[in-house]
Amino acid sequence: MASTGSTLNSDYSGGLPYRESVTIPPCPVKLDGTNYLVWSRACKFAIGSRGYKGFLTGDTTKPIEAGSYQEKWETTNYLLMSYLTGSMDPGISRGYMLFDTAAAIWKKAETTYSHVESKAQRYEIRKKIRETTQKELSVSQYYFTLKALWHELDFYGKYTAACSTDITSYTSWENEIRVYDFLGGLNMDFDQIRAHILSTDPLPSLESAFSIVHSEDIRRSAMHQSPSQERSALYSGNTNQRGGSTDRIHTGKSPVICDYCGKERHTREKCWKLHGRPGAPRKG
């Protein structure tokens, strides 16, 4: 979606900051009915960064008296309405075209798609977490994929603690579950490091578990590069060239080479090309 712009020419005291030119960054996400959380955060970041959060919450109200202030409020309201509907799939945006304010669009989208406290939504996210495994992903990519799902899970079902003891117990339990999620989806070649983490008492934090696995992944990557680097050094230090081309790599003692035909394992005195043909010219 292209950036949306408008022009303001004078101060406004109703919560709208003064700007000669208003440009809102494009929304990178289109609301399709299944991605409300990411969409709403992207819109909030873009609109809030321009000082217009009050137009979403309804705190920035339309001035009662007609005049330049009211006109500027209306211009900004239209700007944000256009931005919100433009960041929706066409089939969804049609249902929001008859609203009068950006705040009304924002509130209706939240009511329709946020599904806060929805057990079905939490079930779907937990299902995605169980099905997420490393496979071809790097350790970092796999970990941050899970992190995004955990953040969604937290949004759709917030835990309310009765006291500080409850908070501590719940945080510990949640950390343990997420460490199991993370370790369970790692590829089989991390079995040894996985067993090491699970044998640690107490179980490390999620961040520490990731750090341990990530460090092991980096170490393995470095080791996998070593053979190629060694081979490169071997090629450069042990090749024999004749006439601009490379013959062979030798890793042991230097082979005997005939200085007449250039072949290995014999000398000039035993060269069949030199001695096996009658009348062949002799060098040296």
ZADO-1210 file (C-alpha; in nm, 4 decimals, padded with zeros to 6 digits):
<atoms>
<atom x="00.0000" y="00.0000" z="00.0000" code="MET" pos="1"/>
<atom x="00.1302" y="00.3446" z="-00.0862" code="ALA" pos="2"/>
<atom x="00.1942" y="00.6063" z="00.1789" code="SER" pos="3"/>
<atom x="-00.1015" y="00.8295" z="00.2593" code="THR" pos="4"/>
<atom x="-00.0443" y="01.2045" z="00.2778" code="GLY" pos="5"/>
<atom x="-00.2212" y="01.5262" z="00.3657" code="SER" pos="6"/>
<atom x="-00.1296" y="01.8898" z="00.4203" code="THR" pos="7"/>
<atom x="-00.1884" y="02.1043" z="00.7303" code="LEU" pos="8"/>
<atom x="-00.1124" y="02.4736" z="00.7348" code="ASN" pos="9"/>
<atom x="-00.1694" y="02.5998" z="01.0892" code="SER" pos="10"/>
<atom x="-00.1676" y="02.4972" z="01.4549" code="ASP" pos="11"/>
<atom x="-00.4409" y="02.2794" z="01.5948" code="TYR" pos="12"/>
<atom x="-00.5224" y="02.2545" z="01.9673" code="SER" pos="13"/>
<atom x="-00.7466" y="01.9501" z="01.9571" code="GLY" pos="14"/>
<atom x="-00.4737" y="01.6887" z="01.9920" code="GLY" pos="15"/>
<atom x="-00.3485" y="01.7038" z="01.6340" code="LEU" pos="16"/>
<atom x="00.0195" y="01.8076" z="01.6162" code="PRO" pos="17"/>
<atom x="00.1198" y="02.0741" z="01.3676" code="TYR" pos="18"/>
<atom x="00.2784" y="01.9485" z="01.0469" code="ARG" pos="19"/>
<atom x="00.3324" y="02.0987" z="00.7062" code="GLU" pos="20"/>
<atom x="00.3255" y="01.7520" z="00.5498" code="SER" pos="21"/>
<atom x="00.1712" y="01.4354" z="00.6911" code="VAL" pos="22"/>
<atom x="00.2984" y="01.1011" z="00.5620" code="THR" pos="23"/>
<atom x="00.2084" y="00.7701" z="00.7247" code="ILE" pos="24"/>
<atom x="00.4373" y="00.4728" z="00.6529" code="PRO" pos="25"/>
<atom x="00.2761" y="00.2007" z="00.4388" code="PRO" pos="26"/>
<atom x="00.1179" y="-00.0828" z="00.6348" code="CYS" pos="27"/>
<atom x="00.3141" y="-00.4027" z="00.5591" code="PRO" pos="28"/>
<atom x="00.0174" y="-00.6257" z="00.6499" code="VAL" pos="29"/>
<atom x="-00.3269" y="-00.6632" z="00.4938" code="LYS" pos="30"/>
<atom x="-00.6055" y="-00.7650" z="00.7316" code="LEU" pos="31"/>
<atom x="-00.7448" y="-01.0919" z="00.5963" code="ASP" pos="32"/>
<atom x="-00.9515" y="-01.2003" z="00.8967" code="GLY" pos="33"/>
<atom x="-00.6873" y="-01.4322" z="01.0435" code="THR" pos="34"/>
<atom x="-00.4026" y="-01.1914" z="01.1186" code="ASN" pos="35"/>
<atom x="-00.5654" y="-00.9209" z="01.3285" code="TYR" pos="36"/>
<atom x="-00.2929" y="-00.9115" z="01.5913" code="LEU" pos="37"/>
<atom x="-00.0099" y="-00.8424" z="01.3466" code="VAL" pos="38"/>
<atom x="-00.2239" y="-00.6033" z="01.1405" code="TRP" pos="39"/>
<atom x="-00.3375" y="-00.4002" z="01.4414" code="SER" pos="40"/>
<atom x="00.0166" y="-00.3693" z="01.5749" code="ARG" pos="41"/>
<atom x="00.1481" y="-00.2550" z="01.2374" code="ALA" pos="42"/>
<atom x="-00.1262" y="00.0088" z="01.2065" code="CYS" pos="43"/>
<atom x="-00.0795" y="00.1263" z="01.5638" code="LYS" pos="44"/>
<atom x="00.2965" y="00.1670" z="01.5132" code="PHE" pos="45"/>
<atom x="00.2503" y="00.3655" z="01.1918" code="ALA" pos="46"/>
<atom x="-00.0340" y="00.5883" z="01.3110" code="ILE" pos="47"/>
<atom x="00.0998" y="00.6324" z="01.6640" code="GLY" pos="48"/>
<atom x="00.4416" y="00.7343" z="01.5302" code="SER" pos="49"/>
<atom x="00.2736" y="01.0366" z="01.3701" code="ARG" pos="50"/>
<atom x="00.0996" y="01.1410" z="01.6925" code="GLY" pos="51"/>
<atom x="-00.2490" y="01.0258" z="01.5873" code="TYR" pos="52"/>
<atom x="-00.3153" y="00.7502" z="01.8420" code="LYS" pos="53"/>
<atom x="-00.6074" y="00.9532" z="01.9807" code="GLY" pos="54"/>
<atom x="-00.7911" y="00.9174" z="01.6502" code="PHE" pos="55"/>
<atom x="-00.7903" y="00.5392" z="01.6991" code="LEU" pos="56"/>
<atom x="-00.8899" y="00.5407" z="02.0641" code="THR" pos="57"/>
<atom x="-01.1462" y="00.8183" z="02.0206" code="GLY" pos="58"/>
<atom x="-00.9675" y="01.0490" z="02.2639" code="ASP" pos="59"/>
<atom x="-00.9071" y="01.3106" z="01.9936" code="THR" pos="60"/>
<atom x="-01.2618" y="01.4353" z="01.9374" code="THR" pos="61"/>
<atom x="-01.4026" y="01.6553" z="01.6657" code="LYS" pos="62"/>
<atom x="-01.4130" y="02.0272" z="01.7622" code="PRO" pos="63"/>
<atom x="-01.7678" y="02.1483" z="01.8181" code="ILE" pos="64"/>
<atom x="-01.7303" y="02.4859" z="01.6500" code="GLU" pos="65"/>
<atom x="-01.7093" y="02.4987" z="01.2727" code="ALA" pos="66"/>
<atom x="-01.3940" y="02.6457" z="01.1311" code="GLY" pos="67"/>
<atom x="-01.0342" y="02.5621" z="01.0470" code="SER" pos="68"/>
<atom x="-00.9819" y="02.3362" z="01.3510" code="TYR" pos="69"/>
<atom x="-01.2855" y="02.1267" z="01.2615" code="GLN" pos="70"/>
<atom x="-01.1746" y="02.1050" z="00.8987" code="GLU" pos="71"/>
<atom x="-00.8274" y="01.9881" z="01.0007" code="LYS" pos="72"/>
<atom x="-00.9775" y="01.7226" z="01.2285" code="TRP" pos="73"/>
<atom x="-01.1976" y="01.5983" z="00.9444" code="GLU" pos="74"/>
<atom x="-00.9033" y="01.5911" z="00.7019" code="THR" pos="75"/>
<atom x="-00.6961" y="01.3814" z="00.9408" code="THR" pos="76"/>
<atom x="-00.9908" y="01.1555" z="01.0199" code="ASN" pos="77"/>
<atom x="-01.0434" y="01.0874" z="00.6476" code="TYR" pos="78"/>
<atom x="-00.6722" y="01.0255" z="00.6099" code="LEU" pos="79"/>
<atom x="-00.6742" y="00.7586" z="00.8812" code="LEU" pos="80"/>
<atom x="-00.9990" y="00.6018" z="00.7614" code="MET" pos="81"/>
<atom x="-00.8436" y="00.5675" z="00.4176" code="SER" pos="82"/>
<atom x="-00.5297" y="00.4205" z="00.5713" code="TYR" pos="83"/>
<atom x="-00.7192" y="00.1583" z="00.7744" code="LEU" pos="84"/>
<atom x="-00.9530" y="00.0456" z="00.4963" code="THR" pos="85"/>
<atom x="-00.6677" y="00.0488" z="00.2464" code="GLY" pos="86"/>
<atom x="-00.4757" y="-00.1973" z="00.4652" code="SER" pos="87"/>
<atom x="-00.7622" y="-00.4501" z="00.4545" code="MET" pos="88"/>
<atom x="-00.8426" y="-00.7112" z="00.1950" code="ASP" pos="89"/>
<atom x="-01.1116" y="-00.5744" z="-00.0432" code="PRO" pos="90"/>
<atom x="-01.3732" y="-00.8215" z="00.0814" code="GLY" pos="91"/>
<atom x="-01.3257" y="-00.6970" z="00.4374" code="ILE" pos="92"/>
<atom x="-01.2822" y="-00.3254" z="00.3706" code="SER" pos="93"/>
<atom x="-01.6264" y="-00.3026" z="00.2036" code="ARG" pos="94"/>
<atom x="-01.7852" y="-00.3617" z="00.5411" code="GLY" pos="95"/>
<atom x="-01.6147" y="-00.0530" z="00.6867" code="TYR" pos="96"/>
<atom x="-01.6779" y="00.2072" z="00.4178" code="MET" pos="97"/>
<atom x="-01.9927" y="00.3490" z="00.5830" code="LEU" pos="98"/>
<atom x="-01.8319" y="00.4268" z="00.9175" code="PHE" pos="99"/>
<atom x="-01.7793" y="00.7943" z="00.9994" code="ASP" pos="100"/>
<atom x="-01.4597" y="00.7874" z="01.2056" code="THR" pos="101"/>
<atom x="-01.1281" y="00.6067" z="01.2209" code="ALA" pos="102"/>
<atom x="-01.2071" y="00.5219" z="01.5846" code="ALA" pos="103"/>
<atom x="-01.5290" y="00.3442" z="01.4805" code="ALA" pos="104"/>
<atom x="-01.3438" y="00.1384" z="01.2184" code="ILE" pos="105"/>
<atom x="-01.0698" y="00.0539" z="01.4679" code="TRP" pos="106"/>
<atom x="-01.3137" y="-00.0536" z="01.7386" code="LYS" pos="107"/>
<atom x="-01.5264" y="-00.2635" z="01.5030" code="LYS" pos="108"/>
<atom x="-01.2227" y="-00.4449" z="01.3626" code="ALA" pos="109"/>
<atom x="-01.1076" y="-00.5210" z="01.7160" code="GLU" pos="110"/>
<atom x="-01.4493" y="-00.6543" z="01.8172" code="THR" pos="111"/>
<atom x="-01.4784" y="-00.8646" z="01.5017" code="THR" pos="112"/>
<atom x="-01.1309" y="-01.0116" z="01.4692" code="TYR" pos="113"/>
<atom x="-00.9322" y="-00.9829" z="01.7913" code="SER" pos="114"/>
<atom x="-01.0929" y="-01.2893" z="01.9561" code="HIS" pos="115"/>
<atom x="-00.9419" y="-01.1973" z="02.2937" code="VAL" pos="116"/>
<atom x="-00.9988" y="-01.4791" z="02.5444" code="GLU" pos="117"/>
<atom x="-01.1080" y="-01.7053" z="02.2564" code="SER" pos="118"/>
<atom x="-01.0354" y="-02.0685" z="02.3422" code="LYS" pos="119"/>
<atom x="-01.0609" y="-02.1656" z="01.9759" code="ALA" pos="120"/>
<atom x="-00.7990" y="-01.9070" z="01.8836" code="GLN" pos="121"/>
<atom x="-00.5663" y="-02.0242" z="02.1595" code="ARG" pos="122"/>
<atom x="-00.6168" y="-02.3837" z="02.0479" code="TYR" pos="123"/>
<atom x="-00.5174" y="-02.2950" z="01.6913" code="GLU" pos="124"/>
<atom x="-00.2025" y="-02.1203" z="01.8113" code="ILE" pos="125"/>
<atom x="-00.1079" y="-02.4107" z="02.0387" code="ARG" pos="126"/>
<atom x="-00.1622" y="-02.6422" z="01.7411" code="LYS" pos="127"/>
<atom x="00.0754" y="-02.4299" z="01.5298" code="LYS" pos="128"/>
<atom x="00.3350" y="-02.4394" z="01.8072" code="ILE" pos="129"/>
<atom x="00.3169" y="-02.8194" z="01.8279" code="ARG" pos="130"/>
<atom x="00.3540" y="-02.8471" z="01.4512" code="GLU" pos="131"/>
<atom x="00.6451" y="-02.6030" z="01.4261" code="THR" pos="132"/>
<atom x="00.9789" y="-02.7817" z="01.3898" code="THR" pos="133"/>
<atom x="01.3235" y="-02.6687" z="01.2789" code="GLN" pos="134"/>
<atom x="01.3605" y="-02.8691" z="00.9554" code="LYS" pos="135"/>
<atom x="01.5460" y="-02.6455" z="00.7080" code="GLU" pos="136"/>
<atom x="01.5358" y="-02.3371" z="00.9320" code="LEU" pos="137"/>
<atom x="01.8393" y="-02.2098" z="01.1158" code="SER" pos="138"/>
<atom x="01.8238" y="-02.2294" z="01.4951" code="VAL" pos="139"/>
<atom x="01.7573" y="-01.8535" z="01.5110" code="SER" pos="140"/>
<atom x="01.4802" y="-01.8627" z="01.2512" code="GLN" pos="141"/>
<atom x="01.3134" y="-02.1559" z="01.4250" code="TYR" pos="142"/>
<atom x="01.3367" y="-01.9910" z="01.7682" code="TYR" pos="143"/>
<atom x="01.1912" y="-01.6575" z="01.6563" code="PHE" pos="144"/>
<atom x="00.9098" y="-01.8328" z="01.4707" code="THR" pos="145"/>
<atom x="00.8119" y="-01.9891" z="01.8016" code="LEU" pos="146"/>
<atom x="00.8567" y="-01.6568" z="01.9813" code="LYS" pos="147"/>
<atom x="00.6015" y="-01.4922" z="01.7512" code="ALA" pos="148"/>
<atom x="00.3506" y="-01.7699" z="01.8215" code="LEU" pos="149"/>
<atom x="00.4073" y="-01.7449" z="02.1975" code="TRP" pos="150"/>
<atom x="00.3452" y="-01.3692" z="02.1814" code="HIS" pos="151"/>
<atom x="00.0154" y="-01.4332" z="02.0023" code="GLU" pos="152"/>
<atom x="-00.0783" y="-01.6887" z="02.2639" code="LEU" pos="153"/>
<atom x="-00.0093" y="-01.4370" z="02.5402" code="ASP" pos="154"/>
<atom x="-00.2271" y="-01.1789" z="02.3651" code="PHE" pos="155"/>
<atom x="-00.5253" y="-01.4085" z="02.3272" code="TYR" pos="156"/>
<atom x="-00.5202" y="-01.5405" z="02.6832" code="GLY" pos="157"/>
<atom x="-00.3676" y="-01.3327" z="02.9581" code="LYS" pos="158"/>
<atom x="-00.3063" y="-01.4905" z="03.2959" code="TYR" pos="159"/>
<atom x="-00.4395" y="-01.2971" z="03.5947" code="THR" pos="160"/>
<atom x="-00.2442" y="-01.3710" z="03.9110" code="ALA" pos="161"/>
<atom x="-00.3951" y="-01.3378" z="04.2577" code="ALA" pos="162"/>
<atom x="-00.0608" y="-01.2614" z="04.4235" code="CYS" pos="163"/>
<atom x="00.3124" y="-01.2381" z="04.3596" code="SER" pos="164"/>
<atom x="00.3568" y="-01.6062" z="04.4486" code="THR" pos="165"/>
<atom x="00.1150" y="-01.7005" z="04.1720" code="ASP" pos="166"/>
<atom x="00.3088" y="-01.4872" z="03.9243" code="ILE" pos="167"/>
<atom x="00.6372" y="-01.6566" z="04.0155" code="THR" pos="168"/>
<atom x="00.4882" y="-02.0058" z="03.9923" code="SER" pos="169"/>
<atom x="00.3137" y="-01.9370" z="03.6643" code="TYR" pos="170"/>
<atom x="00.6231" y="-01.7784" z="03.5074" code="THR" pos="171"/>
<atom x="00.8319" y="-02.0807" z="03.6056" code="SER" pos="172"/>
<atom x="00.5727" y="-02.3211" z="03.4657" code="TRP" pos="173"/>
<atom x="00.5374" y="-02.1229" z="03.1431" code="GLU" pos="174"/>
<atom x="00.9160" y="-02.1145" z="03.0954" code="ASN" pos="175"/>
<atom x="00.9375" y="-02.4918" z="03.1387" code="GLU" pos="176"/>
<atom x="00.6647" y="-02.5563" z="02.8806" code="ILE" pos="177"/>
<atom x="00.8306" y="-02.3267" z="02.6278" code="ARG" pos="178"/>
<atom x="01.1726" y="-02.4819" z="02.6774" code="VAL" pos="179"/>
<atom x="01.0109" y="-02.8186" z="02.6011" code="TYR" pos="180"/>
<atom x="00.8436" y="-02.6697" z="02.2917" code="ASP" pos="181"/>
<atom x="01.1752" y="-02.5303" z="02.1683" code="PHE" pos="182"/>
<atom x="01.3820" y="-02.8423" z="02.2361" code="LEU" pos="183"/>
<atom x="01.1148" y="-03.0765" z="02.1021" code="GLY" pos="184"/>
<atom x="01.1192" y="-02.9220" z="01.7546" code="GLY" pos="185"/>
<atom x="01.4964" y="-02.9178" z="01.7073" code="LEU" pos="186"/>
<atom x="01.6492" y="-03.1467" z="01.4464" code="ASN" pos="187"/>
<atom x="01.7840" y="-03.4843" z="01.5552" code="MET" pos="188"/>
<atom x="02.1468" y="-03.3759" z="01.5267" code="ASP" pos="189"/>
<atom x="02.0908" y="-03.1674" z="01.8410" code="PHE" pos="190"/>
<atom x="01.9981" y="-03.4735" z="02.0493" code="ASP" pos="191"/>
<atom x="02.3129" y="-03.4542" z="02.2616" code="GLN" pos="192"/>
<atom x="02.2786" y="-03.0858" z="02.3482" code="ILE" pos="193"/>
<atom x="01.9044" y="-03.1382" z="02.4078" code="ARG" pos="194"/>
<atom x="01.9785" y="-03.4138" z="02.6584" code="ALA" pos="195"/>
<atom x="02.2354" y="-03.1895" z="02.8280" code="HIS" pos="196"/>
<atom x="01.9818" y="-02.9079" z="02.8757" code="ILE" pos="197"/>
<atom x="01.7095" y="-03.1432" z="03.0030" code="LEU" pos="198"/>
<atom x="01.9501" y="-03.2917" z="03.2580" code="SER" pos="199"/>
<atom x="02.0271" y="-02.9462" z="03.4004" code="THR" pos="200"/>
<atom x="01.8705" y="-02.8748" z="03.7391" code="ASP" pos="201"/>
<atom x="01.7063" y="-02.6325" z="03.7589" code="PRO" pos="202"/>
<atom x="01.5993" y="-02.6166" z="03.3969" code="LEU" pos="203"/>
<atom x="01.7530" y="-02.3099" z="03.2301" code="PRO" pos="204"/>
<atom x="01.5408" y="-02.0199" z="03.1122" code="SER" pos="205"/>
<atom x="01.4113" y="-02.0196" z="02.7572" code="LEU" pos="206"/>
<atom x="01.6637" y="-01.7525" z="02.6587" code="GLU" pos="207"/>
<atom x="01.9500" y="-01.9516" z="02.8122" code="SER" pos="208"/>
<atom x="01.8394" y="-02.2718" z="02.6383" code="ALA" pos="209"/>
<atom x="01.8322" y="-02.0895" z="02.3051" code="PHE" pos="210"/>
<atom x="02.1759" y="-01.9387" z="02.3735" code="SER" pos="211"/>
<atom x="02.3240" y="-02.2838" z="02.4447" code="ILE" pos="212"/>
<atom x="02.1804" y="-02.4374" z="02.1270" code="VAL" pos="213"/>
<atom x="02.2680" y="-02.1331" z="01.9186" code="HIS" pos="214"/>
<atom x="02.6294" y="-02.1416" z="02.0387" code="SER" pos="215"/>
<atom x="02.6494" y="-02.5101" z="01.9470" code="GLU" pos="216"/>
<atom x="02.5061" y="-02.4330" z="01.6042" code="ASP" pos="217"/>
<atom x="02.7684" y="-02.1632" z="01.5466" code="ILE" pos="218"/>
<atom x="03.0450" y="-02.3998" z="01.6608" code="ARG" pos="219"/>
<atom x="02.9304" y="-02.6683" z="01.4183" code="ARG" pos="220"/>
<atom x="02.9115" y="-02.4207" z="01.1326" code="SER" pos="221"/>
<atom x="03.2695" y="-02.3171" z="01.1994" code="ALA" pos="222"/>
<atom x="03.3831" y="-02.6821" z="01.2088" code="MET" pos="223"/>
<atom x="03.2062" y="-02.7584" z="00.8842" code="HIS" pos="224"/>
<atom x="03.4017" y="-02.4826" z="00.7144" code="GLN" pos="225"/>
<atom x="03.7377" y="-02.6114" z="00.8319" code="SER" pos="226"/>
<atom x="03.7705" y="-02.9078" z="00.5896" code="PRO" pos="227"/>
<atom x="03.7064" y="-02.6848" z="00.2882" code="SER" pos="228"/>
<atom x="03.9574" y="-02.4322" z="00.4132" code="GLN" pos="229"/>
<atom x="04.2122" y="-02.7110" z="00.4628" code="GLU" pos="230"/>
<atom x="04.1465" y="-02.8454" z="00.1154" code="ARG" pos="231"/>
<atom x="04.1928" y="-02.4981" z="-00.0263" code="SER" pos="232"/>
<atom x="04.5295" y="-02.4700" z="00.1470" code="ALA" pos="233"/>
<atom x="04.6227" y="-02.8179" z="00.0238" code="LEU" pos="234"/>
<atom x="04.5470" y="-02.7251" z="-00.3346" code="TYR" pos="235"/>
<atom x="04.7490" y="-02.4072" z="-00.3206" code="SER" pos="236"/>
<atom x="05.0518" y="-02.5690" z="-00.1551" code="GLY" pos="237"/>
<atom x="05.0739" y="-02.9092" z="-00.3214" code="ASN" pos="238"/>
<atom x="04.9802" y="-02.8711" z="-00.6875" code="THR" pos="239"/>
<atom x="05.2180" y="-02.9300" z="-00.9763" code="ASN" pos="240"/>
<atom x="05.1527" y="-02.7297" z="-01.2862" code="GLN" pos="241"/>
<atom x="05.2836" y="-02.7893" z="-01.6351" code="ARG" pos="242"/>
<atom x="05.1960" y="-02.5684" z="-01.9286" code="GLY" pos="243"/>
<atom x="04.9545" y="-02.3633" z="-01.7131" code="GLY" pos="244"/>
<atom x="04.7350" y="-02.6596" z="-01.6067" code="SER" pos="245"/>
<atom x="04.7146" y="-02.8452" z="-01.2766" code="THR" pos="246"/>
<atom x="04.8083" y="-03.2153" z="-01.2870" code="ASP" pos="247"/>
<atom x="04.7489" y="-03.3622" z="-00.9396" code="ARG" pos="248"/>
<atom x="04.7477" y="-03.2953" z="-00.5660" code="ILE" pos="249"/>
<atom x="05.0103" y="-03.4827" z="-00.3670" code="HIS" pos="250"/>
<atom x="04.9867" y="-03.5210" z="00.0068" code="THR" pos="251"/>
<atom x="05.2860" y="-03.7474" z="00.0690" code="GLY" pos="252"/>
<atom x="05.6415" y="-03.7391" z="-00.0643" code="LYS" pos="253"/>
<atom x="05.7053" y="-03.5564" z="-00.3882" code="SER" pos="254"/>
<atom x="05.6650" y="-03.8093" z="-00.6764" code="PRO" pos="255"/>
<atom x="05.9430" y="-03.8902" z="-00.9255" code="VAL" pos="256"/>
<atom x="05.8697" y="-03.7119" z="-01.2514" code="ILE" pos="257"/>
<atom x="06.0373" y="-03.7646" z="-01.5885" code="CYS" pos="258"/>
<atom x="06.1800" y="-03.4370" z="-01.7113" code="ASP" pos="259"/>
<atom x="06.1317" y="-03.5519" z="-02.0720" code="TYR" pos="260"/>
<atom x="05.7666" y="-03.6609" z="-02.0946" code="CYS" pos="261"/>
<atom x="05.6437" y="-03.5108" z="-01.7677" code="GLY" pos="262"/>
<atom x="05.4910" y="-03.8403" z="-01.6466" code="LYS" pos="263"/>
<atom x="05.5328" y="-03.9750" z="-01.2938" code="GLU" pos="264"/>
<atom x="05.7051" y="-04.2838" z="-01.1521" code="ARG" pos="265"/>
<atom x="06.0038" y="-04.2922" z="-01.3859" code="HIS" pos="266"/>
<atom x="06.3025" y="-04.0820" z="-01.4862" code="THR" pos="267"/>
<atom x="06.4535" y="-03.9775" z="-01.8205" code="ARG" pos="268"/>
<atom x="06.6801" y="-04.2854" z="-01.8161" code="GLU" pos="269"/>
<atom x="06.3776" y="-04.5195" z="-01.8119" code="LYS" pos="270"/>
<atom x="06.1399" y="-04.3146" z="-02.0275" code="CYS" pos="271"/>
<atom x="05.9885" y="-04.5376" z="-02.2949" code="TRP" pos="272"/>
<atom x="05.9079" y="-04.2358" z="-02.5068" code="LYS" pos="273"/>
<atom x="06.2771" y="-04.1464" z="-02.5126" code="LEU" pos="274"/>
<atom x="06.4343" y="-04.4912" z="-02.5322" code="HIS" pos="275"/>
<atom x="06.1560" y="-04.7017" z="-02.6800" code="GLY" pos="276"/>
<atom x="06.1564" y="-04.5327" z="-03.0232" code="ARG" pos="277"/>
<atom x="06.4568" y="-04.5786" z="-03.2458" code="PRO" pos="278"/>
<atom x="06.6218" y="-04.2549" z="-03.3495" code="GLY" pos="279"/>
<atom x="06.4336" y="-04.0486" z="-03.0933" code="ALA" pos="280"/>
<atom x="06.6306" y="-03.7315" z="-03.0135" code="PRO" pos="281"/>
<atom x="06.7918" y="-03.7119" z="-02.6711" code="ARG" pos="282"/>
<atom x="06.7959" y="-03.3936" z="-02.4680" code="LYS" pos="283"/>
<atom x="07.0753" y="-03.2719" z="-02.2439" code="GLY" pos="284"/>
</atoms>
